[in-house]
Amino acid sequence: MTEMEFNRLLDDVRTSMAMDFDEHPSAYSVSLDPVPQAANDNGLEWPFIPFPQGWIASC
């Protein structure tokens, strides 16, 4: 990608994210409804169980 293409991409993103001041502000409001509880949430946290001495974990 050339610098000109990159700058054009940035301009396009900036344009698409710009607020349209002709629209009503409620179109941009964020809903702060409480997060629903998961169906399988039993409210318990798993305890921290360290690896035995000399063991190593990797992904």
CYANA upper distance limits for C-alpha pairs under 8 A (distance plus 0.5 A):
  1 MET  CA      5 GLU  CA      6.63
  1 MET  CA      6 PHE  CA      7.03
  2 THR  CA      6 PHE  CA      6.72
  3 GLU  CA      7 ASN  CA      6.61
  4 MET  CA      8 ARG  CA      6.68
  5 GLU  CA      9 LEU  CA      6.67
  6 PHE  CA     10 LEU  CA      6.77
  7 ASN  CA     11 ASP  CA      6.68
  8 ARG  CA     12 ASP  CA      6.71
  9 LEU  CA     13 VAL  CA      6.76
 10 LEU  CA     14 ARG  CA      6.55
 11 ASP  CA     15 THR  CA      6.56
 12 ASP  CA     16 SER  CA      6.67
 13 VAL  CA     17 MET  CA      6.66
 14 ARG  CA     18 ALA  CA      6.64
 21 PHE  CA     25 PRO  CA      8.36
 23 GLU  CA     27 ALA  CA      7.53
 25 PRO  CA     29 SER  CA      7.28
 37 GLN  CA     41 ASP  CA      7.42
 51 PHE  CA     55 TRP  CA      6.44
 51 PHE  CA     56 ILE  CA      7.93
